[in-house]
Amino acid sequence: MKHFLFALFIFSGMALNAQHEHLCAKTKQTAMATRIRQQARTANTTSLISHENKYDLKFVHLNLNLERTTKYVSGNVMTVARVTALALDTFMTLLHENHTIDSILFNGVSLPFTRADSAVKVALPIPLPANSTFTATVYYKGLPPNGGAAIGSGFSNATSGAWNTQATWSLSESFVGYHWWPCKQTLTDKIDSSWVYVTTDSTNKVGSNGLLKNVVTIGNKKRYEWQSRTPIAYYLISVAVSKYREYNLYAKPLYLPNDSILIQNYIYANAFTNAGWTNTQKVSLDQMPEVLEFLCGMYGMYPFHKEKYGHSMAPFSGGMEHQTMTSLGFFDYYLNAHELGHQWWGDNVTCKTWSDIWINEGFASYTEHLVAQYLDPPNFMTNLNSAHTSVMSQSGGSVFFTGADTLDSGVIFDGRLTYDKGGAIIRSLQFLTNNDSLWFNTLRGFQNTYKNSNASVVDFKTYYEAQTGINATQFFNQWYYGEGYPTYTLKYNTAGNTCVIKSTQSGSMPGVTPLFIGPVEFKIYRNGAPDTTVRVIQTNSVEVYSFNLTGTVTTISCDPNNWLINKVVGPTFDGTLSTGIREITNDSPISAGPNPTKGTITISGTSDLEGKAEILDLQGKLITSRALSAPTTLDVSHCANGVYVLKIVDKDGEVKHSQKIVKQ
């Protein structure tokens, strides 16, 4: 989900030009935080959760009457579930007290019910044993309350100022599905399959999840019958009702050579043929097949390719990733990409708790960076810089949160931390991996392992470590659980073919995260030779690196590819710097890896060199050595985790190569 705060609306004919602050674009409305806390506590007391945890949702069927001119709801919702406890003596669901309940049928029999705030309970005449399947149908009507959602209300009716079109739509994230339909608001109990049937005036169309199986004419009304057979979280079930025109596109990923994916779009009829829409927003929409095909390559096949992807327009300032049919206030290239990324990250794999929202919003924001890098290169650095600048607008703040903060929308959907920092540090983890093939295989594998289910941040970290062999504890402690960002103060010196770089690092929140240990790149600019980028590992606040290079060094830069959130002071020339550890450079034929390693290091590029390879600790003590061969393999599995120095020495004792090695 992304929320855009509009600074200015300019109407030229029917064209809408919206200036928005990119950094605030993703921030959910924090004004609803207190209300959400109050409602969530009502909806999630221990006693209520104990009743909800006694059954597993299998199927829901929403059969509602809705119009574009009002947010009044009437109809019924049928729930099919299986008893997971030893016995179920009370069925409980949530429905806001604004709604009147006409009756509740349990296994086809009308039973009395009680209500306490939003909790609706049905005491069963005879408890149901474990593994029993039951059906509960709630008949109700009423006006959903205002507010409470991450953007606006859980259920809304409004008129689009740009297109003078009324619409009614839902937006249940995080805790307000019960504002418009009786539901179980538990993230980890995904509904195995769902139907959403809406009867409305025949001039309307209705967008929802899954496939449109039928449109039935009933007098001057029509019933739109949407069906999905894919597991779905409660807050992703959606409806949107308006005077729409349907505009369809098709994506053809490489993995579906004989088929295509429908991108089904419900566009305001007033906008559909207007030049203000066709010349701007339609251009962005028409790029969606390319984006979907691209993301299939990055993350694996679109999870819902047997159904569809699509969009329903609604008059709100942003987008919400409703499964298979995103709700959008308008079409924007990066907004579109963000919400599409959610179909993998948030919909296919859903956060296990709201404190794990990084799984949803961090990866959707990272999706924007990927799309910029590969499909919109001229804007790639602007895209990254915008996120990094946002993060560094304040010195502290953590992506991690827990406890009472999980009921605060201002924390859950913090634009600077959950979105901008959350997405940026995923790119930093890609940099740590230092192998894009391994990185994207890991992301695809994670999607496949946790598909149609839920995952926590810890689940992702554990899976990442198992697939890559990289211990990511230090990374997560610094970037995810920690606070702040590093500043690198750089000095350099040159003498002949040697370039010496001194990097002094300081953290913006030294009391929380004093040092960001990990890889960093320096770009060395030269006359008489190509510029070169070198990768080093900074393990201390002050490090001095020395490189053998041809050509004349003119200057250096830090993190030229924007892998890390950081600030740089300098560089300044310092003729007093002396040589430190010589690091690998692009000029050297010698390479060693993997680095970091869990046990074995393979050295290549030494076939024409006689000598030995040595592993030393940082104090210079020899740990192990071996005569050079082609290739040379060193086993450091017996070494304690930490940083060591690899040296390649020729038969005359001259050091030909050295670099730091991290043992994990």
Secondary structure per residue as TSV (DSSP state, phi and psi in degrees):
chain	resnum	aa	ss	phi	psi
A	1	M	-	360.0	142.5
A	2	K	E	-134.9	140.4
A	3	H	E	-121.3	123.9
A	4	F	-	-100.3	128.8
A	5	L	-	-94.0	111.0
A	6	F	E	-81.7	132.3
A	7	A	E	-95.0	-26.0
A	8	L	E	-159.2	136.3
A	9	F	E	-115.5	129.4
A	10	I	E	-124.0	123.5
A	11	F	E	-106.1	122.7
A	12	S	E	-123.3	102.5
A	13	G	T	65.4	-118.7
A	14	M	T	-110.0	11.1
A	15	A	E	-78.0	138.2
A	16	L	E	-110.7	119.9
A	17	N	E	-112.4	115.4
A	18	A	E	-112.1	113.9
A	19	Q	E	-86.9	127.5
A	20	H	E	-137.9	153.2
A	21	E	-	-79.1	114.5
A	22	H	G	-56.3	-37.6
A	23	L	G	-69.3	-28.2
A	24	C	G	-93.7	-4.0
A	25	A	T	-61.3	-24.6
A	26	K	B	-101.9	-2.3
A	27	T	-	-77.5	128.7
A	28	K	-	-77.3	161.1
A	29	Q	-	-70.3	112.1
A	30	T	G	-79.9	-12.3
A	31	A	G	-63.7	-19.3
A	32	M	G	-90.4	3.2
A	33	A	H	-58.9	-48.6
A	34	T	H	-63.8	-43.8
A	35	R	H	-61.7	-41.7
A	36	I	H	-62.7	-42.6
A	37	R	H	-59.0	-44.7
A	38	Q	H	-64.3	-45.0
A	39	Q	H	-67.7	-40.0
A	40	A	H	-65.8	-36.5
A	41	R	H	-65.6	-39.6
A	42	T	H	-61.3	-39.6
A	43	A	H	-88.4	-2.6
A	44	N	T	-140.4	36.6
A	45	T	-	-70.5	161.6
A	46	T	H	-58.8	-41.5
A	47	S	H	-64.7	-38.4
A	48	L	H	-69.8	-43.4
A	49	I	H	-61.4	-35.7
A	50	S	H	-62.6	-37.3
A	51	H	H	-70.1	-45.4
A	52	E	H	-62.4	-34.8
A	53	N	T	-74.4	1.4
A	54	K	T	-93.6	0.3
A	55	Y	E	-144.1	155.2
A	56	D	E	-115.8	124.4
A	57	L	E	-69.5	132.2
A	58	K	E	-112.5	-35.7
A	59	F	E	-159.9	140.7
A	60	V	E	-130.7	145.5
A	61	H	E	-130.4	107.9
A	62	L	E	-89.6	123.1
A	63	N	E	-126.2	93.9
A	64	L	E	-122.2	158.4
A	65	N	E	-110.8	119.5
A	66	L	E	-138.5	152.0
A	67	E	E	-133.6	156.9
A	68	R	T	-73.8	-15.3
A	69	T	T	-94.1	-6.4
A	70	T	E	-154.3	158.2
A	71	K	E	-101.6	16.4
A	72	Y	E	-64.1	134.9
A	73	V	E	-119.3	136.3
A	74	S	E	-145.9	155.1
A	75	G	E	141.2	-149.0
A	76	N	E	-148.8	155.8
A	77	V	E	-129.8	124.1
A	78	M	E	-101.8	132.6
A	79	T	E	-118.0	129.3
A	80	V	E	-112.7	128.3
A	81	A	E	-145.7	166.9
A	82	R	E	-119.0	136.6
A	83	V	E	-72.1	126.1
A	84	T	-	-106.8	-14.6
A	85	A	S	-87.4	175.5
A	86	L	S	-61.3	-33.6
A	87	A	E	-157.8	151.1
A	88	L	E	-117.1	112.9
A	89	D	E	-104.3	-12.3
A	90	T	E	-142.5	126.2
A	91	F	E	-91.7	134.2
A	92	M	E	-131.9	138.2
A	93	T	E	-140.1	170.3
A	94	L	E	-113.5	133.0
A	95	L	-	-151.7	128.3
A	96	H	-	-57.5	143.5
A	97	E	T	-65.3	-12.2
A	98	N	T	-62.9	-22.6
A	99	H	E	-91.4	141.1
A	100	T	E	-91.5	129.7
A	101	I	E	-96.2	120.0
A	102	D	E	-78.3	-43.5
A	103	S	E	-167.6	163.7
A	104	I	E	-132.9	124.7
A	105	L	E	-100.2	126.4
A	106	F	E	-117.1	116.5
A	107	N	T	51.2	40.0
A	108	G	T	84.5	-1.8
A	109	V	E	-112.3	132.5
A	110	S	E	-73.2	125.0
A	111	L	-	-124.7	150.5
A	112	P	-	-68.9	158.0
A	113	F	-	-140.3	161.3
A	114	T	E	-123.3	155.4
A	115	R	E	-131.8	135.2
A	116	A	E	-133.1	104.8
A	117	D	T	57.3	-117.4
A	118	S	T	-97.5	-1.8
A	119	A	E	-84.9	127.1
A	120	V	E	-115.7	124.3
A	121	K	E	-123.5	140.7
A	122	V	E	-123.8	112.2
A	123	A	E	-77.9	128.5
A	124	L	E	-87.8	138.2
A	125	P	E	-59.3	-39.4
A	126	I	E	-132.5	124.0
A	127	P	E	-57.0	143.0
A	128	L	E	-89.1	134.9
A	129	P	E	-75.3	168.5
A	130	A	T	-55.8	143.1
A	131	N	T	73.8	3.8
A	132	S	-	-70.6	144.7
A	133	T	E	-104.0	137.1
A	134	F	E	-135.4	162.6
A	135	T	E	-126.0	129.7
A	136	A	E	-126.9	127.2
A	137	T	E	-121.6	123.8
A	138	V	E	-107.2	123.2
A	139	Y	E	-101.4	125.9
A	140	Y	E	-153.9	170.7
A	141	K	E	-161.4	155.5
A	142	G	E	156.3	179.9
A	143	L	-	-103.4	116.2
A	144	P	-	-59.2	149.8
A	145	P	-	-71.9	166.7
A	146	N	S	-88.5	151.1
A	147	G	-	75.8	-172.9
A	148	G	B	96.6	-22.5
A	149	A	S	-88.3	169.3
A	150	A	S	-63.8	-32.4
A	151	I	S	-128.3	106.6
A	152	G	S	72.7	-126.1
A	153	S	B	-113.9	158.9
A	154	G	S	-64.7	-29.6
A	155	F	E	-144.4	128.9
A	156	S	E	-136.8	157.6
A	157	N	E	-137.9	131.2
A	158	A	E	-160.3	172.4
A	159	T	E	-112.6	130.7
A	160	S	E	-68.3	118.8
A	161	G	T	-65.4	-32.1
A	162	A	T	-72.8	-35.9
A	163	W	T	-120.8	5.5
A	164	N	T	50.7	47.7
A	165	T	E	-127.2	130.4
A	166	Q	E	-82.6	148.7
A	167	A	E	-151.4	151.7
A	168	T	E	-122.1	134.5
A	169	W	E	-153.9	161.8
A	170	S	E	-109.9	153.8
A	171	L	-	-157.2	90.5
A	172	S	-	-87.6	-9.7
A	173	E	T	-69.6	130.5
A	174	S	T	-100.8	-40.3
A	175	F	T	-119.1	18.2
A	176	V	-	-122.7	28.5
A	177	G	G	-60.2	-36.4
A	178	Y	G	-69.3	-7.2
A	179	H	G	-67.9	-23.9
A	180	W	T	-132.4	-12.4
A	181	W	S	-150.4	145.4
A	182	P	-	-69.0	121.8
A	183	C	B	-149.7	169.2
A	184	K	-	-105.5	114.6
A	185	Q	-	-95.6	69.2
A	186	T	-	-124.9	117.9
A	187	L	T	-58.2	-39.1
A	188	T	T	-83.3	-4.0
A	189	D	S	-104.6	80.8
A	190	K	-	-70.3	145.3
A	191	I	B	-82.1	124.1
A	192	D	S	-62.1	-39.7
A	193	S	E	-152.6	158.2
A	194	S	E	-150.2	145.4
A	195	W	E	-121.3	139.5
A	196	V	E	-127.3	107.8
A	197	Y	E	-107.4	130.4
A	198	V	E	-131.5	124.7
A	199	T	E	-98.2	129.9
A	200	T	E	-151.3	170.8
A	201	D	E	-56.0	143.9
A	202	S	T	-66.1	-13.8
A	203	T	T	-80.4	-9.6
A	204	N	-	-95.6	163.0
A	205	K	E	-122.9	156.9
A	206	V	E	-127.0	124.9
A	207	G	E	-102.2	144.2
A	208	S	E	-161.8	-167.2
A	209	N	S	-81.2	151.7
A	210	G	S	80.8	-143.8
A	211	L	E	-108.9	140.1
A	212	L	E	-78.9	104.2
A	213	K	E	-85.1	-27.0
A	214	N	E	-166.0	151.6
A	215	V	E	-127.1	113.2
A	216	V	E	-104.9	128.6
A	217	T	E	-83.6	127.3
A	218	I	E	-129.5	91.0
A	219	G	T	64.8	-124.6
A	220	N	T	-94.3	18.1
A	221	K	E	-123.3	167.5
A	222	K	E	-133.0	145.2
A	223	R	E	-109.8	117.8
A	224	Y	E	-90.6	125.6
A	225	E	E	-114.5	100.9
A	226	W	E	-100.0	136.2
A	227	Q	E	-134.4	137.2
A	228	S	E	-130.8	137.0
A	229	R	-	-112.5	21.0
A	230	T	S	-111.2	137.0
A	231	P	-	-52.8	143.2
A	232	I	B	-146.0	141.5
A	233	A	-	-78.2	150.2
A	234	Y	G	-54.7	-37.4
A	235	Y	G	-79.9	-5.8
A	236	L	G	-96.4	-9.2
A	237	I	-	-69.8	135.5
A	238	S	-	-148.9	161.4
A	239	V	E	-139.9	152.2
A	240	A	E	-147.1	127.6
A	241	V	E	-126.4	126.7
A	242	S	E	-169.1	178.9
A	243	K	S	-80.7	95.3
A	244	Y	E	-107.6	153.9
A	245	R	E	-111.1	139.6
A	246	E	E	-89.6	132.0
A	247	Y	E	-134.8	113.1
A	248	N	E	-108.6	142.9
A	249	L	E	-127.1	169.1
A	250	Y	E	-139.1	133.3
A	251	A	E	-105.6	146.3
A	252	K	-	-130.7	79.1
A	253	P	-	-62.7	155.6
A	254	L	T	-61.1	-28.6
A	255	Y	T	-77.0	-6.8
A	256	L	-	-123.4	69.3
A	257	P	T	-64.0	-26.5
A	258	N	T	-110.6	15.6
A	259	D	-	-148.7	174.6
A	260	S	-	-141.1	166.4
A	261	I	E	-109.9	125.2
A	262	L	E	-73.3	130.6
A	263	I	E	-111.4	99.7
A	264	Q	E	-99.5	118.1
A	265	N	E	-119.0	129.7
A	266	Y	E	-105.3	108.6
A	267	I	E	-108.6	139.8
A	268	Y	E	-50.1	131.2
A	269	A	H	-60.3	-34.9
A	270	N	H	-67.9	-24.3
A	271	A	H	-91.2	-24.7
A	272	F	H	-56.3	-41.8
A	273	T	T	-105.9	10.2
A	274	N	-	-85.1	134.4
A	275	A	H	-61.2	-31.3
A	276	G	H	-62.5	-29.7
A	277	W	I	-89.8	-45.9
A	278	T	I	-66.1	-30.0
A	279	N	I	-87.8	-10.0
A	280	T	I	-125.1	-74.2
A	281	Q	I	-67.9	-36.3
A	282	K	H	-62.3	-33.6
A	283	V	H	-60.0	-44.0
A	284	S	H	-66.0	-42.9
A	285	L	H	-61.6	-40.6
A	286	D	T	-66.6	-13.0
A	287	Q	T	-86.8	-5.2
A	288	M	H	-63.9	-37.6
A	289	P	H	-57.0	-41.9
A	290	E	H	-63.1	-42.0
A	291	V	H	-66.3	-43.1
A	292	L	H	-63.6	-43.5
A	293	E	H	-62.1	-41.0
A	294	F	H	-62.8	-46.2
A	295	L	H	-68.6	-27.9
A	296	C	H	-60.4	-36.0
A	297	G	H	-71.8	-34.6
A	298	M	H	-78.8	-45.5
A	299	Y	H	-108.5	-8.1
A	300	G	-	104.0	169.1
A	301	M	S	-51.6	139.4
A	302	Y	-	-48.6	123.1
A	303	P	T	-61.3	-25.3
A	304	F	T	-115.3	35.0
A	305	H	T	-65.5	-19.9
A	306	K	T	-78.9	-9.6
A	307	E	T	-110.8	-90.5
A	308	K	-	-173.9	174.4
A	309	Y	E	-123.8	160.1
A	310	G	E	-177.9	-176.2
A	311	H	E	-141.8	143.4
A	312	S	E	-122.6	126.3
A	313	M	E	-76.4	144.7
A	314	A	-	-152.0	148.7
A	315	P	S	-81.2	72.2
A	316	F	S	-139.2	163.4
A	317	S	S	-93.0	68.6
A	318	G	E	161.1	-150.1
A	319	G	E	-144.0	151.5
A	320	M	E	-136.3	127.1
A	321	E	-	-78.2	49.6
A	322	H	-	-55.4	134.7
A	323	Q	T	-58.7	123.2
A	324	T	T	70.3	-9.4
A	325	M	S	-151.9	88.1
A	326	T	E	-62.6	140.7
A	327	S	E	-92.3	132.9
A	328	L	E	-136.6	140.8
A	329	G	S	-79.7	-27.8
A	330	F	S	-165.9	169.1
A	331	F	-	-104.3	128.0
A	332	D	-	-142.5	137.9
A	333	Y	H	-52.7	-49.4
A	334	Y	H	-79.8	-31.4
A	335	L	H	-61.8	-44.9
A	336	N	H	-59.4	-45.2
A	337	A	H	-64.7	-41.2
A	338	H	H	-58.9	-49.9
A	339	E	H	-68.9	-34.9
A	340	L	H	-65.6	-40.3
A	341	G	H	-57.1	-32.0
A	342	H	H	-63.3	-24.3
A	343	Q	T	-61.5	-29.4
A	344	W	T	-86.6	-50.4
A	345	W	B	-104.3	91.6
A	346	G	T	131.4	-38.3
A	347	D	T	-102.0	-59.4
A	348	N	T	-64.4	-55.0
A	349	V	E	-109.0	116.4
A	350	T	E	-107.5	144.6
A	351	C	E	-54.4	142.2
A	352	K	S	-74.3	-36.8
A	353	T	S	-136.9	167.7
A	354	W	G	-68.7	-19.8
A	355	S	G	-73.6	-10.6
A	356	D	G	-98.3	22.9
A	357	I	T	-59.6	-18.4
A	358	W	I	-53.7	-35.0
A	359	I	I	-60.0	-36.4
A	360	N	I	-84.2	-65.4
A	361	E	I	-81.6	-33.1
A	362	G	I	-61.4	-46.8
A	363	F	H	-75.0	-29.3
A	364	A	H	-66.9	-37.6
A	365	S	H	-69.6	-38.5
A	366	Y	H	-61.3	-33.6
A	367	T	H	-58.8	-39.2
A	368	E	H	-59.9	-41.7
A	369	H	H	-64.1	-41.6
A	370	L	H	-63.2	-45.6
A	371	V	H	-62.3	-40.0
A	372	A	H	-63.7	-44.6
A	373	Q	H	-62.9	-44.0
A	374	Y	H	-99.3	-28.4
A	375	L	H	-111.6	-16.7
A	376	D	-	-140.4	56.8
A	377	P	G	-53.6	-36.8
A	378	P	G	-59.6	-24.9
A	379	N	G	-104.4	7.3
A	380	F	H	-62.9	-52.8
A	381	M	H	-67.0	-34.5
A	382	T	H	-61.7	-41.6
A	383	N	H	-60.8	-48.1
A	384	L	H	-66.6	-46.4
A	385	N	H	-60.3	-36.0
A	386	S	H	-61.2	-45.7
A	387	A	H	-65.8	-45.2
A	388	H	H	-65.1	-41.0
A	389	T	H	-62.8	-40.0
A	390	S	H	-60.1	-48.2
A	391	V	H	-59.4	-43.8
A	392	M	T	-83.8	4.8
A	393	S	T	-69.3	-16.6
A	394	Q	S	-133.0	153.9
A	395	S	S	-78.8	-28.1
A	396	G	-	-123.9	-158.7
A	397	G	-	102.5	136.3
A	398	S	-	-116.4	147.0
A	399	V	S	-67.9	-28.8
A	400	F	-	-79.6	138.8
A	401	F	-	-153.9	160.9
A	402	T	-	-158.3	-175.2
A	403	G	G	65.8	-138.2
A	404	A	G	-61.2	-23.5
A	405	D	G	-65.5	-19.5
A	406	T	G	-71.9	-6.3
A	407	L	G	-107.8	9.9
A	408	D	-	-113.5	109.3
A	409	S	H	-62.0	-28.7
A	410	G	H	-65.2	-27.9
A	411	V	H	-86.8	-48.1
A	412	I	H	-55.6	-45.2
A	413	F	T	-111.3	39.1
A	414	D	-	-65.2	118.3
A	415	G	I	-62.5	-39.4
A	416	R	I	-72.2	-38.9
A	417	L	I	-98.8	-56.7
A	418	T	I	-64.5	-40.7
A	419	Y	I	-91.6	-64.8
A	420	D	I	-68.2	-50.0
A	421	K	I	-72.1	-39.6
A	422	G	H	-57.0	-44.2
A	423	G	H	-73.0	-38.1
A	424	A	H	-65.7	-38.6
A	425	I	H	-75.5	-20.1
A	426	I	H	-66.7	-39.9
A	427	R	H	-63.5	-36.3
A	428	S	H	-65.6	-36.0
A	429	L	H	-67.7	-35.1
A	430	Q	H	-60.6	-40.4
A	431	F	H	-64.5	-42.3
A	432	L	H	-59.9	-39.6
A	433	T	H	-62.8	-39.3
A	434	N	T	59.9	30.7
A	435	N	-	-161.0	97.8
A	436	D	H	-64.2	-33.4
A	437	S	H	-62.4	-46.4
A	438	L	H	-64.9	-41.1
A	439	W	H	-60.7	-52.1
A	440	F	H	-73.1	-30.1
A	441	N	H	-62.2	-36.4
A	442	T	H	-66.5	-43.1
A	443	L	H	-64.1	-42.3
A	444	R	H	-65.9	-40.4
A	445	G	H	-64.6	-39.0
A	446	F	H	-63.6	-43.6
A	447	Q	H	-59.5	-42.8
A	448	N	H	-69.0	-38.7
A	449	T	H	-68.7	-39.5
A	450	Y	T	-106.5	17.0
A	451	K	T	-59.6	146.9
A	452	N	T	57.6	24.9
A	453	S	E	-142.5	-158.2
A	454	N	E	-126.5	155.3
A	455	A	E	-147.3	149.1
A	456	S	-	-102.2	170.8
A	457	V	H	-61.3	-39.9
A	458	V	H	-63.4	-39.6
A	459	D	H	-58.5	-45.0
A	460	F	H	-64.4	-45.6
A	461	K	H	-59.2	-44.4
A	462	T	H	-63.7	-43.5
A	463	Y	H	-65.7	-44.3
A	464	Y	H	-57.0	-46.4
A	465	E	H	-64.4	-40.0
A	466	A	H	-66.1	-36.4
A	467	Q	H	-81.0	-35.2
A	468	T	H	-98.2	-19.7
A	469	G	-	75.5	11.2
A	470	I	-	-102.2	127.5
A	471	N	-	-77.3	111.6
A	472	A	-	-99.9	10.5
A	473	T	H	-59.0	-47.0
A	474	Q	H	-62.0	-41.5
A	475	F	H	-60.6	-50.6
A	476	F	I	-66.3	-36.9
A	477	N	I	-61.8	-35.9
A	478	Q	I	-80.3	-50.3
A	479	W	I	-95.1	-35.4
A	480	Y	I	-93.2	-53.3
A	481	Y	S	-83.3	-27.2
A	482	G	S	-81.4	-169.5
A	483	E	-	-135.2	155.5
A	484	G	-	86.6	-163.8
A	485	Y	-	-156.1	159.9
A	486	P	E	-88.6	151.3
A	487	T	E	-116.1	128.2
A	488	Y	E	-103.2	120.1
A	489	T	E	-99.2	118.0
A	490	L	E	-112.4	135.8
A	491	K	E	-130.8	153.7
A	492	Y	E	-147.6	160.8
A	493	N	E	-145.0	153.3
A	494	T	E	-133.0	145.0
A	495	A	E	-151.4	109.1
A	496	G	T	63.1	-123.3
A	497	N	T	-94.6	10.8
A	498	T	E	-105.6	133.6
A	499	C	E	-118.5	127.8
A	500	V	E	-113.5	129.9
A	501	I	E	-120.6	130.0
A	502	K	E	-110.1	121.6
A	503	S	E	-114.8	118.7
A	504	T	E	-111.1	118.7
A	505	Q	E	-105.8	138.7
A	506	S	E	-134.3	146.8
A	507	G	E	-99.3	149.1
A	508	S	S	-73.4	-19.1
A	509	M	S	-129.1	69.3
A	510	P	T	-62.3	-24.7
A	511	G	T	-73.3	-17.0
A	512	V	T	-108.1	-54.0
A	513	T	-	-129.0	91.1
A	514	P	-	-71.7	-26.5
A	515	L	-	-147.6	135.2
A	516	F	-	-100.7	97.9
A	517	I	-	-85.0	131.1
A	518	G	E	158.3	-175.6
A	519	P	E	-73.8	151.7
A	520	V	E	-149.2	149.7
A	521	E	E	-108.2	145.0
A	522	F	E	-122.2	137.3
A	523	K	E	-104.0	126.0
A	524	I	E	-107.4	118.2
A	525	Y	E	-93.5	135.3
A	526	R	E	-136.6	150.5
A	527	N	E	-98.2	138.7
A	528	G	S	85.8	1.0
A	529	A	S	-161.7	156.1
A	530	P	-	-64.4	148.8
A	531	D	-	-61.0	148.7
A	532	T	E	-134.9	146.0
A	533	T	E	-110.4	127.7
A	534	V	E	-115.5	146.3
A	535	R	E	-113.2	125.1
A	536	V	E	-128.1	170.7
A	537	I	E	-118.5	120.1
A	538	Q	E	-93.9	117.8
A	539	T	-	-116.1	-9.3
A	540	N	S	-130.1	162.3
A	541	S	S	-63.5	-29.7
A	542	V	E	-124.1	124.4
A	543	E	E	-132.0	144.4
A	544	V	E	-123.3	126.6
A	545	Y	E	-120.4	146.0
A	546	S	E	-128.9	136.3
A	547	F	E	-130.9	138.5
A	548	N	E	-90.2	119.1
A	549	L	-	-138.1	152.8
A	550	T	S	-92.3	168.4
A	551	G	S	79.2	-179.1
A	552	T	E	-108.1	121.0
A	553	V	E	-72.8	129.6
A	554	T	E	-103.6	-37.8
A	555	T	E	-168.3	178.5
A	556	I	E	-136.0	163.1
A	557	S	E	-139.0	158.9
A	558	C	E	-108.9	136.4
A	559	D	-	50.9	58.1
A	560	P	T	-65.1	-20.8
A	561	N	T	-100.6	10.4
A	562	N	-	59.1	41.6
A	563	W	-	-74.8	-27.3
A	564	L	S	-122.4	147.6
A	565	I	-	-74.5	116.3
A	566	N	-	-164.7	161.0
A	567	K	E	-116.5	155.9
A	568	V	E	-129.5	132.5
A	569	V	E	-108.8	123.4
A	570	G	E	102.3	-155.8
A	571	P	E	-81.6	156.0
A	572	T	E	-124.5	146.4
A	573	F	E	-78.9	132.8
A	574	D	-	-134.6	103.2
A	575	G	T	-69.9	-6.2
A	576	T	T	-90.6	-7.7
A	577	L	-	-67.3	139.3
A	578	S	-	-111.8	169.4
A	579	T	-	-68.6	137.7
A	580	G	-	-111.0	-144.4
A	581	I	E	-72.2	128.7
A	582	R	E	-77.6	124.0
A	583	E	-	-99.8	158.2
A	584	I	-	-60.6	141.7
A	585	T	-	-130.6	166.4
A	586	N	T	-66.8	-15.6
A	587	D	T	-79.5	-16.7
A	588	S	-	-88.9	135.8
A	589	P	S	-78.1	-10.0
A	590	I	-	-87.1	135.1
A	591	S	E	-138.3	154.5
A	592	A	E	-144.9	138.0
A	593	G	E	-175.9	177.1
A	594	P	-	-71.3	154.5
A	595	N	S	-142.1	110.0
A	596	P	S	-68.3	162.2
A	597	T	B	-131.3	152.2
A	598	K	S	-96.4	-9.9
A	599	G	S	-175.8	-41.1
A	600	T	E	-119.0	136.3
A	601	I	E	-118.8	129.4
A	602	T	E	-109.0	127.4
A	603	I	E	-108.9	129.0
A	604	S	E	-126.2	169.3
A	605	G	S	85.3	16.1
A	606	T	-	-116.6	17.0
A	607	S	T	-62.0	-28.3
A	608	D	T	-98.5	14.5
A	609	L	-	-121.9	130.1
A	610	E	-	-98.3	136.8
A	611	G	E	157.7	-145.0
A	612	K	E	-148.5	160.8
A	613	A	E	-109.5	135.6
A	614	E	E	-126.3	144.1
A	615	I	E	-113.9	123.7
A	616	L	E	-124.1	153.3
A	617	D	-	-80.5	178.2
A	618	L	T	-71.0	-12.1
A	619	Q	T	-91.6	-0.9
A	620	G	-	93.7	4.3
A	621	K	-	-76.6	131.2
A	622	L	E	-70.9	126.3
A	623	I	E	-98.2	-46.8
A	624	T	E	-160.0	159.0
A	625	S	E	-150.3	162.1
A	626	R	E	-158.2	143.2
A	627	A	E	-64.6	143.2
A	628	L	-	-67.9	140.0
A	629	S	-	-139.7	-164.6
A	630	A	S	-130.8	98.7
A	631	P	S	-87.2	175.5
A	632	T	E	-103.4	133.2
A	633	T	E	-119.4	130.2
A	634	L	E	-116.7	134.9
A	635	D	E	-101.3	117.4
A	636	V	-	-116.8	20.0
A	637	S	T	-62.5	-25.1
A	638	H	T	-80.2	-10.1
A	639	C	S	-80.6	148.3
A	640	A	-	-67.0	152.1
A	641	N	S	-60.1	137.3
A	642	G	E	159.0	-165.4
A	643	V	E	-107.4	133.8
A	644	Y	E	-130.6	171.5
A	645	V	E	-117.2	125.9
A	646	L	E	-96.2	127.7
A	647	K	E	-122.7	138.8
A	648	I	E	-109.8	118.4
A	649	V	E	-119.0	132.3
A	650	D	E	-81.1	179.8
A	651	K	T	-66.2	-17.4
A	652	D	T	-93.4	2.5
A	653	G	S	87.9	5.6
A	654	E	-	-83.1	133.0
A	655	V	E	-76.0	116.4
A	656	K	E	-95.0	-20.1
A	657	H	E	-163.7	142.7
A	658	S	E	-151.9	149.6
A	659	Q	E	-160.4	160.1
A	660	K	E	-81.1	143.1
A	661	I	E	-124.1	132.9
A	662	V	E	-103.0	120.9
A	663	K	E	-95.7	124.5
A	664	Q	-	-111.8	360.0
